[in-house]
Amino acid sequence: MRAPKGFHMPHPDIHLPHLISPHGFLPHILDQYIDSRWNHYFLQCCLASISLILILLIGDTLKTAIVVGIASSAFTIFVVPNSVAATPRKVIGGHLLAAFIGTLIALTLQSPPLIQMVLENRYFLDVAAALSVGIGIFLMVVTNTEHPPAAGTSLGLVIQCCEANIGVDWSSIIFIIVSAGLLSGVRILLRDKMVNLL
């Protein structure tokens, strides 16, 4: 609907947020809040390291992609503990869903008609592993359990299970569940003492 000729509608004042210019020592290189939050930076990075040391000692595993996924979860939980991606539902749910998808695709690839193709052609395994990530992402979004580091879980399980020719890798699945639970437990206990570092 047009305003009558000669009638001018007043424009509402638009208030844009005031952007604070970078300050502090070397503001374009160092985080500008390091001087006021250095204790949080130190504490939360130490917590991430200690949690991962415990996880790796308990798990005694060198399953690279899976460990990288858990380490990425530690980054999310200890750097942005108040983000949605750091909630227990996202962390535990995302890794559980990714473990389920990765195991399902690994079992499918190890079926008699497909196992020979996987052994003869590495590209077939790579495509299946990438598909496990895509399917996992879709299901995480649908079930509201989005946790980006969990993508490494499904990828790692598909590659690991097929290369080792094992059906269900229960030790890896238990490692994933315990690790996600431990990280989420630390976040729940210490959330009031942590701040987002980003």
Secondary structure, DSSP 8 states (H G I E B T S, - for coil): ----TT-----------------SSSTTTS-TTHHHHHHHHHHHHHHHHHHHHHHHHHH----HHHHHHHHHHHHHHHHSTTSGGGSHHHHHHHHHHHHHHHHHHHHHHTSHHHHHHHHH-HHHHHHHHHHHHHHHHHHHHHHT---GGGHHHHHHHHHHHHHHT-S--HHHHHHHHHHHHHHHHHHHHHGGG-----
